[in-house]
């Protein structure tokens, strides 16, 4: 059970990092995540079943997610459509695209297909138990993504992207086109979400067009839970707490699934729990902001 929580927490942590980029770094409510997560799974499954190398399949999933994010940015930048609506439009169109990628089917199994996870486990052989080798693979994958993001957000481009979410006018005053930054940020975020979907498909043994249903809400819950675990403004700790929030969220979902019957909870209530978690996080954040403002007011007097 613990291994399952950690593995799922790490896999979905990559998705949460993508949500973190759009909602916290860019301040852009991107709902196309619900479409790019199953897109990554669909691309991974269809290329794996076609006999393509697993690493190349993962790269193609990332590129597909990046392209979807660029479409959202294109709709937003070119047509001046609000970010929320642009994401909804992309998400809606992706449902049909995902069906086509899966070959006209809603589901594609991977039970008898060699995946990245199975290759890694076979490479270790009897050196480690299967659950431990799976956990090690997911940990390495998440750490690679995290370290790349940490480095990226210390570059001039990454710092400018962070400034865009904080104050767009300041970025414009520096002679930088915010539209270009939105293309890059939305592409990167959705690329990470697609990678998470690709790994999730390999872990679950199938790709399904409905894999992304409600995934944006789960991602937000992970990001907000992480904010309660760690308090810091340093990018290294910010990405760490997103991953920890993802693990905490999966632990809560597991607890609700396995022990919820004590209070008459069913798997159908998990969406309700997720929504209540976000509402509670927002309420606590507002309360903390009010207390902080009160203390500042008293100090100024």
TAFEN-V759151 format. One record per pair of residues at least 6 apart in sequence whose C-alpha atoms are under 6 Angstrom apart, sorted by sequence separation. I is the first residue (numbers start at 1). GAP is how many residues later the second one is. D is the distance in whole Angstrom. If there is no record, write none. Layout:
BEGIN
i->I gap->GAP d->D
i->I gap->GAP d->D
END
This chain:
BEGIN
i->22 gap->6 d->5
i->23 gap->6 d->6
i->99 gap->6 d->6
i->152 gap->6 d->6
i->153 gap->6 d->6
i->201 gap->6 d->5
i->76 gap->7 d->6
i->99 gap->7 d->6
i->164 gap->7 d->6
i->47 gap->10 d->6
i->76 gap->10 d->6
i->257 gap->10 d->6
i->75 gap->11 d->6
i->230 gap->11 d->6
i->121 gap->12 d->6
i->44 gap->13 d->5
i->72 gap->14 d->5
i->72 gap->15 d->6
i->226 gap->15 d->5
i->226 gap->16 d->5
i->44 gap->17 d->6
i->43 gap->18 d->5
i->72 gap->18 d->6
i->226 gap->18 d->6
i->223 gap->19 d->5
i->226 gap->19 d->4
i->225 gap->20 d->5
i->40 gap->21 d->5
i->223 gap->22 d->6
i->222 gap->23 d->5
i->222 gap->24 d->5
i->222 gap->27 d->6
i->36 gap->29 d->6
i->29 gap->55 d->5
i->32 gap->55 d->4
i->31 gap->56 d->5
i->32 gap->56 d->6
i->35 gap->56 d->5
i->46 gap->56 d->6
i->30 gap->57 d->5
i->31 gap->57 d->6
i->221 gap->57 d->5
i->32 gap->58 d->6
i->32 gap->59 d->4
i->35 gap->59 d->5
i->39 gap->59 d->6
i->42 gap->60 d->6
i->54 gap->61 d->6
i->54 gap->62 d->6
i->150 gap->86 d->6
i->111 gap->94 d->5
i->110 gap->95 d->5
i->110 gap->96 d->5
i->109 gap->97 d->4
i->108 gap->98 d->6
i->108 gap->99 d->5
i->107 gap->100 d->6
i->107 gap->101 d->4
i->106 gap->102 d->6
i->106 gap->103 d->5
i->73 gap->110 d->5
i->70 gap->113 d->5
i->69 gap->117 d->5
i->70 gap->117 d->5
i->69 gap->118 d->4
i->66 gap->121 d->4
i->69 gap->121 d->5
i->66 gap->122 d->6
i->66 gap->124 d->6
i->65 gap->125 d->5
i->66 gap->125 d->4
i->65 gap->126 d->4
i->7 gap->128 d->5
i->62 gap->129 d->4
i->65 gap->129 d->5
i->62 gap->132 d->6
i->61 gap->133 d->6
i->62 gap->133 d->5
i->25 gap->137 d->5
i->27 gap->138 d->5
i->26 gap->139 d->4
i->25 gap->140 d->6
i->40 gap->154 d->4
i->44 gap->154 d->5
i->40 gap->155 d->6
i->37 gap->156 d->5
i->41 gap->156 d->5
i->37 gap->157 d->5
i->40 gap->157 d->5
i->41 gap->157 d->4
i->36 gap->158 d->5
i->40 gap->158 d->5
i->38 gap->159 d->6
i->37 gap->160 d->5
i->41 gap->160 d->5
i->42 gap->165 d->6
i->41 gap->166 d->5
i->21 gap->168 d->6
i->18 gap->171 d->4
i->38 gap->171 d->6
i->38 gap->173 d->5
i->18 gap->174 d->5
i->38 gap->174 d->5
i->18 gap->175 d->6
i->37 gap->175 d->5
i->15 gap->178 d->4
i->34 gap->178 d->5
i->34 gap->179 d->6
i->15 gap->181 d->5
i->34 gap->181 d->6
i->14 gap->182 d->6
i->34 gap->182 d->6
i->11 gap->185 d->6
i->16 gap->203 d->5
i->13 gap->230 d->5
i->13 gap->233 d->5
i->9 gap->237 d->5
i->9 gap->238 d->4
i->9 gap->241 d->6
i->5 gap->245 d->6
i->5 gap->246 d->6
END
